[in-house]
Amino acid sequence: MDERERAAPPEQHPERLESRDVPAKPLVMVAIATVAGAVLTILLLHWLYASFQAAAREEDGARTLTAVPSAAPVPPEPRLQGVPGLHATTPADDLKELRESWTKQLESYGPTRDEGYVRIPVGRAMEILLERGLPEGR
């Protein structure tokens, strides 16, 4: 056998072994500092939150109170018709209103956009056409 295999086990050297465990005092100090830092942070955040609430209450108190209710928020365009809460009227109501405005315009006198022309009711225009006849083409 080889000489290495027969070698005696190393001698025990007591000075190389740890004589005690990890020191507890520094660990306790770090734990106390961590807890104190957490408590201090919580207290600081509580104070900050309270100051923001006080500022918000002052701002709300500075607003003038009116008897006029605030307007409901308007949804962005395009506003969908027929959807309850998003549009005041339905498409059928809008069509009825449009036809009424057209009928009112067709049955009334009034100015036009073109200078020198006026609007007359359709019934009166037909009577004038029957009296005078169709104009001759040029």
N, CA, C and O atoms as CSV, one atom per row, in Angstrom:
chain,resi,resn,atom,element,x,y,z
A,1,MET,N,N,0.803,-1.164,0.000
A,1,MET,CA,C,0.000,0.000,0.000
A,1,MET,C,C,0.857,1.241,0.000
A,1,MET,O,O,2.028,1.280,0.378
A,2,ASP,N,N,0.189,2.193,-0.437
A,2,ASP,CA,C,0.881,3.465,-0.595
A,2,ASP,C,C,1.055,4.151,0.755
A,2,ASP,O,O,0.294,3.916,1.693
A,3,GLU,N,N,2.051,4.983,0.830
A,3,GLU,CA,C,2.359,5.659,2.071
A,3,GLU,C,C,1.264,6.660,2.447
A,3,GLU,O,O,1.025,6.938,3.623
A,4,ARG,N,N,0.624,7.178,1.437
A,4,ARG,CA,C,-0.434,8.157,1.712
A,4,ARG,C,C,-1.627,7.497,2.389
A,4,ARG,O,O,-2.281,8.103,3.238
A,5,GLU,N,N,-1.901,6.281,2.020
A,5,GLU,CA,C,-3.054,5.601,2.607
A,5,GLU,C,C,-2.818,5.279,4.066
A,5,GLU,O,O,-3.763,5.218,4.853
A,6,ARG,N,N,-1.578,5.075,4.429
A,6,ARG,CA,C,-1.278,4.705,5.802
A,6,ARG,C,C,-1.059,5.921,6.700
A,6,ARG,O,O,-0.796,5.748,7.890
A,7,ALA,N,N,-1.152,7.073,6.205
A,7,ALA,CA,C,-0.842,8.251,7.007
A,7,ALA,C,C,-1.793,8.351,8.171
A,7,ALA,O,O,-2.971,8.008,8.070
A,8,ALA,N,N,-1.273,8.816,9.252
A,8,ALA,CA,C,-2.069,8.955,10.467
A,8,ALA,C,C,-3.028,10.120,10.310
A,8,ALA,O,O,-2.729,11.078,9.597
A,9,PRO,N,N,-4.168,10.052,10.963
A,9,PRO,CA,C,-5.112,11.161,10.895
A,9,PRO,C,C,-4.482,12.418,11.494
A,9,PRO,O,O,-3.637,12.331,12.385
A,10,PRO,N,N,-4.896,13.584,11.001
A,10,PRO,CA,C,-4.309,14.819,11.507
A,10,PRO,C,C,-4.614,14.998,12.982
A,10,PRO,O,O,-5.660,14.569,13.469
A,11,GLU,N,N,-3.721,15.614,13.667
A,11,GLU,CA,C,-3.919,15.853,15.092
A,11,GLU,C,C,-4.968,16.935,15.302
A,11,GLU,O,O,-5.098,17.858,14.498
A,12,GLN,N,N,-5.692,16.811,16.360
A,12,GLN,CA,C,-6.699,17.808,16.703
A,12,GLN,C,C,-5.998,19.015,17.318
A,12,GLN,O,O,-5.202,18.884,18.247
A,13,HIS,N,N,-6.303,20.156,16.795
A,13,HIS,CA,C,-5.725,21.396,17.315
A,13,HIS,C,C,-6.851,22.228,17.931
A,13,HIS,O,O,-7.629,22.823,17.186
A,14,PRO,N,N,-6.967,22.291,19.226
A,14,PRO,CA,C,-8.064,23.003,19.883
A,14,PRO,C,C,-8.075,24.497,19.573
A,14,PRO,O,O,-9.141,25.111,19.615
A,15,GLU,N,N,-6.959,25.086,19.272
A,15,GLU,CA,C,-6.947,26.519,18.993
A,15,GLU,C,C,-7.606,26.851,17.660
A,15,GLU,O,O,-7.925,28.014,17.416
A,16,ARG,N,N,-7.818,25.866,16.788
A,16,ARG,CA,C,-8.464,26.104,15.498
A,16,ARG,C,C,-9.986,25.988,15.579
A,16,ARG,O,O,-10.659,26.388,14.630
A,17,LEU,N,N,-10.527,25.495,16.597
A,17,LEU,CA,C,-11.979,25.347,16.741
A,17,LEU,C,C,-12.583,26.637,17.304
A,17,LEU,O,O,-11.916,27.384,18.020
A,18,GLU,N,N,-13.843,26.885,16.973
A,18,GLU,CA,C,-14.522,28.072,17.515
A,18,GLU,C,C,-14.804,27.837,18.987
A,18,GLU,O,O,-15.278,26.775,19.391
A,19,SER,N,N,-14.514,28.810,19.739
A,19,SER,CA,C,-14.712,28.651,21.175
A,19,SER,C,C,-16.104,29.088,21.613
A,19,SER,O,O,-16.550,28.711,22.697
A,20,ARG,N,N,-16.815,29.890,20.781
A,20,ARG,CA,C,-18.162,30.348,21.148
A,20,ARG,C,C,-18.992,30.554,19.880
A,20,ARG,O,O,-18.466,30.482,18.769
A,21,ASP,N,N,-20.303,30.813,20.055
A,21,ASP,CA,C,-21.207,31.023,18.930
A,21,ASP,C,C,-21.108,32.460,18.432
A,21,ASP,O,O,-20.283,33.245,18.900
A,22,VAL,N,N,-21.971,32.783,17.471
A,22,VAL,CA,C,-22.026,34.138,16.927
A,22,VAL,C,C,-22.408,35.079,18.059
A,22,VAL,O,O,-23.273,34.750,18.871
A,23,PRO,N,N,-21.780,36.237,18.121
A,23,PRO,CA,C,-22.116,37.159,19.214
A,23,PRO,C,C,-23.557,37.656,19.083
A,23,PRO,O,O,-23.985,38.091,18.014
A,24,ALA,N,N,-24.285,37.582,20.178
A,24,ALA,CA,C,-25.711,37.935,20.173
A,24,ALA,C,C,-25.937,39.431,20.242
A,24,ALA,O,O,-26.935,39.907,19.701
A,25,LYS,N,N,-25.096,40.171,20.856
A,25,LYS,CA,C,-25.303,41.610,21.042
A,25,LYS,C,C,-25.432,42.355,19.716
A,25,LYS,O,O,-26.364,43.148,19.584
A,26,PRO,N,N,-24.558,42.154,18.719
A,26,PRO,CA,C,-24.756,42.865,17.446
A,26,PRO,C,C,-26.050,42.459,16.723
A,26,PRO,O,O,-26.701,43.292,16.093
A,27,LEU,N,N,-26.412,41.184,16.818
A,27,LEU,CA,C,-27.665,40.749,16.183
A,27,LEU,C,C,-28.868,41.416,16.833
A,27,LEU,O,O,-29.784,41.849,16.133
A,28,VAL,N,N,-28.884,41.506,18.132
A,28,VAL,CA,C,-29.984,42.156,18.850
A,28,VAL,C,C,-30.018,43.640,18.502
A,28,VAL,O,O,-31.099,44.206,18.340
A,29,MET,N,N,-28.884,44.266,18.385
A,29,MET,CA,C,-28.833,45.692,18.038
A,29,MET,C,C,-29.394,45.936,16.628
A,29,MET,O,O,-30.131,46.896,16.408
A,30,VAL,N,N,-29.047,45.080,15.698
A,30,VAL,CA,C,-29.567,45.224,14.332
A,30,VAL,C,C,-31.081,45.010,14.314
A,30,VAL,O,O,-31.802,45.730,13.624
A,31,ALA,N,N,-31.560,44.023,15.069
A,31,ALA,CA,C,-33.002,43.766,15.126
A,31,ALA,C,C,-33.738,44.958,15.736
A,31,ALA,O,O,-34.790,45.359,15.239
A,32,ILE,N,N,-33.190,45.522,16.806
A,32,ILE,CA,C,-33.823,46.689,17.449
A,32,ILE,C,C,-33.815,47.875,16.491
A,32,ILE,O,O,-34.806,48.599,16.395
A,33,ALA,N,N,-32.723,48.079,15.791
A,33,ALA,CA,C,-32.654,49.192,14.838
A,33,ALA,C,C,-33.650,49.009,13.701
A,33,ALA,O,O,-34.248,49.984,13.244
A,34,THR,N,N,-33.839,47.779,13.236
A,34,THR,CA,C,-34.803,47.504,12.162
A,34,THR,C,C,-36.230,47.785,12.618
A,34,THR,O,O,-37.005,48.417,11.900
A,35,VAL,N,N,-36.571,47.314,13.812
A,35,VAL,CA,C,-37.924,47.558,14.340
A,35,VAL,C,C,-38.142,49.046,14.577
A,35,VAL,O,O,-39.209,49.572,14.259
A,36,ALA,N,N,-37.154,49.723,15.126
A,36,ALA,CA,C,-37.280,51.169,15.371
A,36,ALA,C,C,-37.440,51.922,14.053
A,36,ALA,O,O,-38.246,52.848,13.968
A,37,GLY,N,N,-36.690,51.538,13.035
A,37,GLY,CA,C,-36.836,52.181,11.723
A,37,GLY,C,C,-38.212,51.955,11.126
A,37,GLY,O,O,-38.791,52.869,10.538
A,38,ALA,N,N,-38.747,50.740,11.272
A,38,ALA,CA,C,-40.089,50.455,10.744
A,38,ALA,C,C,-41.145,51.270,11.481
A,38,ALA,O,O,-42.046,51.826,10.853
A,39,VAL,N,N,-41.041,51.349,12.814
A,39,VAL,CA,C,-42.006,52.134,13.603
A,39,VAL,C,C,-41.904,53.611,13.232
A,39,VAL,O,O,-42.926,54.281,13.082
A,40,LEU,N,N,-40.690,54.122,13.084
A,40,LEU,CA,C,-40.504,55.515,12.700
A,40,LEU,C,C,-41.099,55.789,11.318
A,40,LEU,O,O,-41.719,56.831,11.108
A,41,THR,N,N,-40.915,54.866,10.383
A,41,THR,CA,C,-41.481,55.029,9.040
A,41,THR,C,C,-43.002,55.046,9.088
A,41,THR,O,O,-43.635,55.860,8.415
A,42,ILE,N,N,-43.590,54.159,9.873
A,42,ILE,CA,C,-45.058,54.114,9.989
A,42,ILE,C,C,-45.583,55.417,10.587
A,42,ILE,O,O,-46.572,55.970,10.105
A,43,LEU,N,N,-44.917,55.911,11.645
A,43,LEU,CA,C,-45.352,57.174,12.252
A,43,LEU,C,C,-45.210,58.340,11.277
A,43,LEU,O,O,-46.088,59.200,11.214
A,44,LEU,N,N,-44.135,58.380,10.530
A,44,LEU,CA,C,-43.931,59.442,9.545
A,44,LEU,C,C,-45.014,59.397,8.463
A,44,LEU,O,O,-45.553,60.437,8.084
A,45,LEU,N,N,-45.331,58.212,7.970
A,45,LEU,CA,C,-46.378,58.092,6.950
A,45,LEU,C,C,-47.750,58.462,7.502
A,45,LEU,O,O,-48.559,59.065,6.797
A,46,HIS,N,N,-48.018,58.108,8.753
A,46,HIS,CA,C,-49.296,58.480,9.376
A,46,HIS,C,C,-49.416,59.997,9.485
A,46,HIS,O,O,-50.469,60.560,9.184
A,47,TRP,N,N,-48.333,60.665,9.917
A,47,TRP,CA,C,-48.345,62.124,10.005
A,47,TRP,C,C,-48.535,62.754,8.621
A,47,TRP,O,O,-49.295,63.711,8.475
A,48,LEU,N,N,-47.849,62.220,7.608
A,48,LEU,CA,C,-47.963,62.749,6.248
A,48,LEU,C,C,-49.392,62.592,5.715
A,48,LEU,O,O,-49.935,63.515,5.106
A,49,TYR,N,N,-49.992,61.434,5.943
A,49,TYR,CA,C,-51.365,61.194,5.506
A,49,TYR,C,C,-52.335,62.154,6.196
A,49,TYR,O,O,-53.231,62.701,5.553
A,50,ALA,N,N,-52.157,62.358,7.504
A,50,ALA,CA,C,-53.033,63.273,8.247
A,50,ALA,C,C,-52.896,64.703,7.725
A,50,ALA,O,O,-53.891,65.422,7.628
A,51,SER,N,N,-51.677,65.121,7.388
A,51,SER,CA,C,-51.504,66.482,6.866
A,51,SER,C,C,-52.146,66.630,5.484
A,51,SER,O,O,-52.710,67.680,5.180
A,52,PHE,N,N,-52.068,65.600,4.649
A,52,PHE,CA,C,-52.736,65.657,3.337
A,52,PHE,C,C,-54.253,65.706,3.503
A,52,PHE,O,O,-54.934,66.422,2.770
A,53,GLN,N,N,-54.779,64.955,4.455
A,53,GLN,CA,C,-56.228,64.990,4.697
A,53,GLN,C,C,-56.662,66.371,5.177
A,53,GLN,O,O,-57.698,66.878,4.746
A,54,ALA,N,N,-55.889,66.977,6.053
A,54,ALA,CA,C,-56.235,68.316,6.556
A,54,ALA,C,C,-56.213,69.324,5.413
A,54,ALA,O,O,-57.091,70.182,5.334
A,55,ALA,N,N,-55.234,69.234,4.535
A,55,ALA,CA,C,-55.168,70.154,3.392
A,55,ALA,C,C,-56.360,69.947,2.461
A,55,ALA,O,O,-56.903,70.916,1.930
A,56,ALA,N,N,-56.765,68.717,2.259
A,56,ALA,CA,C,-57.924,68.440,1.400
A,56,ALA,C,C,-59.201,68.983,2.032
A,56,ALA,O,O,-60.063,69.514,1.333
A,57,ARG,N,N,-59.329,68.849,3.377
A,57,ARG,CA,C,-60.519,69.382,4.048
A,57,ARG,C,C,-60.572,70.905,3.933
A,57,ARG,O,O,-61.648,71.471,3.739
A,58,GLU,N,N,-59.428,71.568,4.049
A,58,GLU,CA,C,-59.395,73.026,3.898
A,58,GLU,C,C,-59.788,73.438,2.489
A,58,GLU,O,O,-60.509,74.417,2.298
A,59,GLU,N,N,-59.312,72.688,1.505
A,59,GLU,CA,C,-59.646,73.002,0.115
A,59,GLU,C,C,-61.137,72.809,-0.134
A,59,GLU,O,O,-61.758,73.613,-0.829
A,60,ASP,N,N,-61.717,71.747,0.427
A,60,ASP,CA,C,-63.151,71.517,0.266
A,60,ASP,C,C,-63.963,72.600,0.963
A,60,ASP,O,O,-65.021,72.995,0.472
A,61,GLY,N,N,-63.479,73.080,2.100
A,61,GLY,CA,C,-64.192,74.132,2.822
A,61,GLY,C,C,-64.129,75.461,2.102
A,61,GLY,O,O,-65.013,76.299,2.278
A,62,ALA,N,N,-63.103,75.671,1.293
A,62,ALA,CA,C,-62.950,76.940,0.579
A,62,ALA,C,C,-63.887,77.030,-0.619
A,62,ALA,O,O,-64.138,78.124,-1.126
A,63,ARG,N,N,-64.397,75.915,-1.069
A,63,ARG,CA,C,-65.310,75.939,-2.215
A,63,ARG,C,C,-66.635,76.557,-1.815
A,63,ARG,O,O,-67.104,76.376,-0.691
A,64,THR,N,N,-67.237,77.290,-2.748
A,64,THR,CA,C,-68.531,77.885,-2.470
A,64,THR,C,C,-69.620,76.872,-2.756
A,64,THR,O,O,-69.576,76.146,-3.749
A,65,LEU,N,N,-70.578,76.839,-1.882
A,65,LEU,CA,C,-71.704,75.926,-2.064
A,65,LEU,C,C,-72.791,76.656,-2.840
A,65,LEU,O,O,-73.115,77.801,-2.526
A,66,THR,N,N,-73.352,76.007,-3.841
A,66,THR,CA,C,-74.415,76.609,-4.640
A,66,THR,C,C,-75.622,75.699,-4.640
A,66,THR,O,O,-75.526,74.517,-4.310
A,67,ALA,N,N,-76.751,76.256,-5.010
A,67,ALA,CA,C,-77.968,75.480,-5.115
A,67,ALA,C,C,-78.045,74.747,-6.448
A,67,ALA,O,O,-78.928,73.914,-6.654
A,68,VAL,N,N,-77.122,75.058,-7.351
A,68,VAL,CA,C,-77.121,74.420,-8.665
A,68,VAL,C,C,-76.413,73.076,-8.555
A,68,VAL,O,O,-75.257,73.018,-8.134
A,69,PRO,N,N,-77.093,71.994,-8.930
A,69,PRO,CA,C,-76.411,70.697,-8.863
A,69,PRO,C,C,-75.326,70.608,-9.925
A,69,PRO,O,O,-75.422,71.237,-10.979
A,70,SER,N,N,-74.317,69.840,-9.647
A,70,SER,CA,C,-73.234,69.694,-10.621
A,70,SER,C,C,-73.730,68.877,-11.807
A,70,SER,O,O,-74.566,67.984,-11.664
A,71,ALA,N,N,-73.203,69.199,-12.964
A,71,ALA,CA,C,-73.621,68.511,-14.176
A,71,ALA,C,C,-73.063,67.096,-14.188
A,71,ALA,O,O,-71.973,66.838,-13.676
A,72,ALA,N,N,-73.825,66.185,-14.779
A,72,ALA,CA,C,-73.355,64.812,-14.908
A,72,ALA,C,C,-72.218,64.773,-15.920
A,72,ALA,O,O,-72.244,65.516,-16.901
A,73,PRO,N,N,-71.237,63.933,-15.703
A,73,PRO,CA,C,-70.139,63.870,-16.668
A,73,PRO,C,C,-70.628,63.385,-18.028
A,73,PRO,O,O,-71.434,62.459,-18.127
A,74,VAL,N,N,-70.124,64.029,-19.065
A,74,VAL,CA,C,-70.532,63.692,-20.427
A,74,VAL,C,C,-69.526,62.699,-20.995
A,74,VAL,O,O,-68.320,62.940,-20.950
A,75,PRO,N,N,-70.020,61.578,-21.534
A,75,PRO,CA,C,-69.077,60.632,-22.118
A,75,PRO,C,C,-68.446,61.212,-23.377
A,75,PRO,O,O,-69.032,62.095,-24.004
A,76,PRO,N,N,-67.271,60.736,-23.760
A,76,PRO,CA,C,-66.607,61.279,-24.951
A,76,PRO,C,C,-67.338,60.907,-26.231
A,76,PRO,O,O,-68.135,59.969,-26.262
A,77,GLU,N,N,-67.051,61.665,-27.293
A,77,GLU,CA,C,-67.632,61.381,-28.598
A,77,GLU,C,C,-67.065,60.086,-29.131
A,77,GLU,O,O,-65.948,59.738,-28.748
A,78,PRO,N,N,-67.728,59.365,-29.962
A,78,PRO,CA,C,-69.110,59.499,-30.372
A,78,PRO,C,C,-70.029,58.949,-29.288
A,78,PRO,O,O,-69.762,57.901,-28.701
A,79,ARG,N,N,-71.094,59.659,-29.040
A,79,ARG,CA,C,-72.065,59.209,-28.050
A,79,ARG,C,C,-73.054,58.278,-28.738
A,79,ARG,O,O,-73.669,58.650,-29.738
A,80,LEU,N,N,-73.203,57.117,-28.227
A,80,LEU,CA,C,-74.045,56.107,-28.852
A,80,LEU,C,C,-75.510,56.395,-28.573
A,80,LEU,O,O,-75.898,56.691,-27.443
A,81,GLN,N,N,-76.319,56.305,-29.627
A,81,GLN,CA,C,-77.747,56.512,-29.454
A,81,GLN,C,C,-78.394,55.213,-29.017
A,81,GLN,O,O,-77.932,54.123,-29.355
A,82,GLY,N,N,-79.465,55.348,-28.264
A,82,GLY,CA,C,-80.224,54.184,-27.865
A,82,GLY,C,C,-79.671,53.470,-26.657
A,82,GLY,O,O,-80.308,52.547,-26.149
A,83,VAL,N,N,-78.492,53.870,-26.171
A,83,VAL,CA,C,-77.924,53.245,-24.989
A,83,VAL,C,C,-78.374,54.054,-23.778
A,83,VAL,O,O,-78.051,55.237,-23.671
A,84,PRO,N,N,-79.117,53.432,-22.866
A,84,PRO,CA,C,-79.606,54.178,-21.704
A,84,PRO,C,C,-78.446,54.779,-20.915
A,84,PRO,O,O,-77.448,54.112,-20.639
A,85,GLY,N,N,-78.598,56.037,-20.563
A,85,GLY,CA,C,-77.587,56.726,-19.789
A,85,GLY,C,C,-76.512,57.409,-20.618
A,85,GLY,O,O,-75.823,58.292,-20.105
A,86,LEU,N,N,-76.344,57.035,-21.879
A,86,LEU,CA,C,-75.321,57.659,-22.710
A,86,LEU,C,C,-75.901,58.689,-23.657
A,86,LEU,O,O,-75.192,59.599,-24.085
A,87,HIS,N,N,-77.160,58.566,-23.989
A,87,HIS,CA,C,-77.773,59.509,-24.918
A,87,HIS,C,C,-79.187,59.786,-24.441
A,87,HIS,O,O,-79.889,58.875,-24.000
A,88,ALA,N,N,-79.606,61.040,-24.530
A,88,ALA,CA,C,-80.909,61.436,-23.992
A,88,ALA,C,C,-82.058,60.910,-24.840
A,88,ALA,O,O,-83.131,60.624,-24.308
A,89,THR,N,N,-81.856,60.776,-26.147
A,89,THR,CA,C,-82.950,60.346,-27.014
A,89,THR,C,C,-82.565,59.082,-27.766
A,89,THR,O,O,-81.396,58.708,-27.856
A,90,THR,N,N,-83.603,58.437,-28.307
A,90,THR,CA,C,-83.368,57.244,-29.119
A,90,THR,C,C,-83.296,57.669,-30.587
A,90,THR,O,O,-83.687,58.788,-30.920
A,91,PRO,N,N,-82.801,56.794,-31.471
A,91,PRO,CA,C,-82.777,57.137,-32.893
A,91,PRO,C,C,-84.177,57.427,-33.452
A,91,PRO,O,O,-84.329,58.294,-34.313
A,92,ALA,N,N,-85.185,56.721,-32.975
A,92,ALA,CA,C,-86.554,56.961,-33.451
A,92,ALA,C,C,-87.016,58.371,-33.064
A,92,ALA,O,O,-87.663,59.056,-33.856
A,93,ASP,N,N,-86.679,58.799,-31.845
A,93,ASP,CA,C,-87.053,60.158,-31.415
A,93,ASP,C,C,-86.338,61.206,-32.266
A,93,ASP,O,O,-86.934,62.215,-32.644
A,94,ASP,N,N,-85.064,60.969,-32.566
A,94,ASP,CA,C,-84.311,61.909,-33.392
A,94,ASP,C,C,-84.882,62.000,-34.805
A,94,ASP,O,O,-84.962,63.089,-35.373
A,95,LEU,N,N,-85.279,60.858,-35.376
A,95,LEU,CA,C,-85.858,60.860,-36.718
A,95,LEU,C,C,-87.194,61.598,-36.718
A,95,LEU,O,O,-87.490,62.358,-37.640
A,96,LYS,N,N,-87.986,61.373,-35.697
A,96,LYS,CA,C,-89.280,62.065,-35.593
A,96,LYS,C,C,-89.059,63.580,-35.496
A,96,LYS,O,O,-89.764,64.350,-36.148
A,97,GLU,N,N,-88.100,64.001,-34.699
A,97,GLU,CA,C,-87.793,65.424,-34.554
A,97,GLU,C,C,-87.287,66.016,-35.875
A,97,GLU,O,O,-87.652,67.137,-36.228
A,98,LEU,N,N,-86.453,65.274,-36.601
A,98,LEU,CA,C,-85.945,65.739,-37.887
A,98,LEU,C,C,-87.072,65.906,-38.894
A,98,LEU,O,O,-87.137,66.910,-39.604
A,99,ARG,N,N,-87.954,64.921,-38.952
A,99,ARG,CA,C,-89.084,65.016,-39.896
A,99,ARG,C,C,-90.012,66.166,-39.539
A,99,ARG,O,O,-90.542,66.830,-40.429
A,100,GLU,N,N,-90.216,66.412,-38.246
A,100,GLU,CA,C,-91.059,67.546,-37.834
A,100,GLU,C,C,-90.422,68.868,-38.258
A,100,GLU,O,O,-91.120,69.781,-38.699
A,101,SER,N,N,-89.102,68.972,-38.127
A,101,SER,CA,C,-88.453,70.220,-38.536
A,101,SER,C,C,-88.531,70.403,-40.053
A,101,SER,O,O,-88.716,71.522,-40.531
A,102,TRP,N,N,-88.391,69.316,-40.808
A,102,TRP,CA,C,-88.531,69.407,-42.272
A,102,TRP,C,C,-89.956,69.823,-42.652
A,102,TRP,O,O,-90.151,70.677,-43.517
A,103,THR,N,N,-90.949,69.211,-41.996
A,103,THR,CA,C,-92.349,69.544,-42.289
A,103,THR,C,C,-92.631,71.002,-41.959
A,103,THR,O,O,-93.298,71.696,-42.726
A,104,LYS,N,N,-92.131,71.468,-40.829
A,104,LYS,CA,C,-92.324,72.862,-40.444
A,104,LYS,C,C,-91.696,73.799,-41.474
A,104,LYS,O,O,-92.261,74.836,-41.820
A,105,GLN,N,N,-90.500,73.406,-41.961
A,105,GLN,CA,C,-89.823,74.233,-42.957
A,105,GLN,C,C,-90.583,74.229,-44.287
A,105,GLN,O,O,-90.663,75.258,-44.959
A,106,LEU,N,N,-91.140,73.071,-44.668
A,106,LEU,CA,C,-91.881,72.987,-45.940
A,106,LEU,C,C,-93.227,73.703,-45.887
A,106,LEU,O,O,-93.754,74.099,-46.926
A,107,GLU,N,N,-93.783,73.874,-44.703
A,107,GLU,CA,C,-95.113,74.465,-44.574
A,107,GLU,C,C,-95.088,75.894,-44.041
A,107,GLU,O,O,-96.107,76.379,-43.548
A,108,SER,N,N,-93.952,76.576,-44.128
A,108,SER,CA,C,-93.888,77.932,-43.588
A,108,SER,C,C,-93.153,78.857,-44.556
A,108,SER,O,O,-92.417,78.425,-45.443
A,109,TYR,N,N,-93.395,80.167,-44.335
A,109,TYR,CA,C,-92.693,81.195,-45.082
A,109,TYR,C,C,-91.392,81.514,-44.355
A,109,TYR,O,O,-91.294,81.338,-43.141
A,110,GLY,N,N,-90.393,81.983,-45.103
A,110,GLY,CA,C,-89.157,82.383,-44.439
A,110,GLY,C,C,-88.061,82.697,-45.441
A,110,GLY,O,O,-88.199,82.406,-46.629
A,111,PRO,N,N,-86.982,83.286,-44.973
A,111,PRO,CA,C,-85.858,83.625,-45.858
A,111,PRO,C,C,-85.036,82.369,-46.188
A,111,PRO,O,O,-85.097,81.361,-45.484
A,112,THR,N,N,-84.276,82.464,-47.268
A,112,THR,CA,C,-83.366,81.383,-47.646
A,112,THR,C,C,-81.935,81.894,-47.557
A,112,THR,O,O,-81.703,83.070,-47.277
A,113,ARG,N,N,-80.990,81.015,-47.793
A,113,ARG,CA,C,-79.579,81.419,-47.768
A,113,ARG,C,C,-79.233,82.272,-48.984
A,113,ARG,O,O,-78.357,83.135,-48.919
A,114,ASP,N,N,-79.926,82.024,-50.090
A,114,ASP,CA,C,-79.663,82.772,-51.321
A,114,ASP,C,C,-80.342,84.129,-51.245
A,114,ASP,O,O,-81.514,84.228,-50.880
A,115,GLU,N,N,-79.604,85.170,-51.591
A,115,GLU,CA,C,-80.149,86.516,-51.540
A,115,GLU,C,C,-81.173,86.702,-52.658
A,115,GLU,O,O,-80.950,86.275,-53.791
A,116,GLY,N,N,-82.290,87.339,-52.333
A,116,GLY,CA,C,-83.326,87.596,-53.328
A,116,GLY,C,C,-84.376,86.491,-53.424
A,116,GLY,O,O,-85.279,86.584,-54.255
A,117,TYR,N,N,-84.285,85.475,-52.618
A,117,TYR,CA,C,-85.251,84.375,-52.635
A,117,TYR,C,C,-85.858,84.224,-51.251
A,117,TYR,O,O,-85.228,84.505,-50.232
A,118,VAL,N,N,-87.115,83.765,-51.251
A,118,VAL,CA,C,-87.798,83.458,-49.995
A,118,VAL,C,C,-88.412,82.077,-50.104
A,118,VAL,O,O,-88.604,81.544,-51.197
A,119,ARG,N,N,-88.718,81.504,-48.937
A,119,ARG,CA,C,-89.333,80.180,-48.900
A,119,ARG,C,C,-90.837,80.364,-48.713
A,119,ARG,O,O,-91.286,81.166,-47.894
A,120,ILE,N,N,-91.607,79.596,-49.498
A,120,ILE,CA,C,-93.063,79.611,-49.338
A,120,ILE,C,C,-93.517,78.177,-49.114
A,120,ILE,O,O,-92.807,77.241,-49.483
A,121,PRO,N,N,-94.695,77.990,-48.512
A,121,PRO,CA,C,-95.182,76.639,-48.281
A,121,PRO,C,C,-95.385,75.893,-49.605
A,121,PRO,O,O,-95.682,76.502,-50.633
A,122,VAL,N,N,-95.220,74.574,-49.563
A,122,VAL,CA,C,-95.337,73.745,-50.760
A,122,VAL,C,C,-96.749,73.856,-51.345
A,122,VAL,O,O,-96.913,73.934,-52.562
A,123,GLY,N,N,-97.757,73.861,-50.484
A,123,GLY,CA,C,-99.149,73.962,-50.968
A,123,GLY,C,C,-99.387,75.258,-51.731
A,123,GLY,O,O,-100.032,75.249,-52.780
A,124,ARG,N,N,-98.876,76.366,-51.219
A,124,ARG,CA,C,-99.025,77.659,-51.898
A,124,ARG,C,C,-98.245,77.671,-53.203
A,124,ARG,O,O,-98.711,78.246,-54.186
A,125,ALA,N,N,-97.057,77.046,-53.238
A,125,ALA,CA,C,-96.256,76.983,-54.464
A,125,ALA,C,C,-97.022,76.209,-55.542
A,125,ALA,O,O,-96.968,76.582,-56.714
A,126,MET,N,N,-97.723,75.157,-55.174
A,126,MET,CA,C,-98.513,74.389,-56.160
A,126,MET,C,C,-99.663,75.221,-56.700
A,126,MET,O,O,-99.963,75.170,-57.893
A,127,GLU,N,N,-100.315,75.995,-55.822
A,127,GLU,CA,C,-101.413,76.861,-56.281
A,127,GLU,C,C,-100.900,77.895,-57.282
A,127,GLU,O,O,-101.528,78.128,-58.314
A,128,ILE,N,N,-99.760,78.513,-56.976
A,128,ILE,CA,C,-99.174,79.513,-57.881
A,128,ILE,C,C,-98.820,78.858,-59.207
A,128,ILE,O,O,-99.026,79.457,-60.263
A,129,LEU,N,N,-98.302,77.660,-59.172
A,129,LEU,CA,C,-97.932,76.947,-60.394
A,129,LEU,C,C,-99.167,76.656,-61.238
A,129,LEU,O,O,-99.114,76.773,-62.462
A,130,LEU,N,N,-100.284,76.276,-60.603
A,130,LEU,CA,C,-101.513,76.031,-61.360
A,130,LEU,C,C,-102.067,77.324,-61.985
A,130,LEU,O,O,-102.567,77.302,-63.110
A,131,GLU,N,N,-101.978,78.438,-61.261
A,131,GLU,CA,C,-102.491,79.691,-61.762
A,131,GLU,C,C,-101.652,80.206,-62.947
A,131,GLU,O,O,-102.195,80.630,-63.967
A,132,ARG,N,N,-100.337,80.159,-62.793
A,132,ARG,CA,C,-99.461,80.747,-63.806
A,132,ARG,C,C,-99.035,79.749,-64.880
A,132,ARG,O,O,-98.689,80.153,-65.990
A,133,GLY,N,N,-99.055,78.471,-64.573
A,133,GLY,CA,C,-98.595,77.484,-65.519
A,133,GLY,C,C,-97.103,77.269,-65.384
A,133,GLY,O,O,-96.410,78.027,-64.706
A,134,LEU,N,N,-96.624,76.239,-66.028
A,134,LEU,CA,C,-95.187,75.924,-65.964
A,134,LEU,C,C,-94.398,76.952,-66.772
A,134,LEU,O,O,-94.842,77.367,-67.843
A,135,PRO,N,N,-93.250,77.359,-66.279
A,135,PRO,CA,C,-92.456,78.329,-67.043
A,135,PRO,C,C,-91.886,77.641,-68.309
A,135,PRO,O,O,-91.625,76.439,-68.326
A,136,GLU,N,N,-91.713,78.432,-69.325
A,136,GLU,CA,C,-91.211,77.914,-70.600
A,136,GLU,C,C,-89.695,77.778,-70.521
A,136,GLU,O,O,-89.023,78.612,-69.914
A,137,GLY,N,N,-89.162,76.737,-71.129
A,137,GLY,CA,C,-87.717,76.535,-71.141
A,137,GLY,C,C,-87.030,77.490,-72.069
A,137,GLY,O,O,-87.659,77.947,-73.023
A,138,ARG,N,N,-85.830,77.809,-71.863
A,138,ARG,CA,C,-85.108,78.772,-72.678
A,138,ARG,C,C,-84.265,78.098,-73.673
A,138,ARG,O,O,-83.581,78.760,-74.452
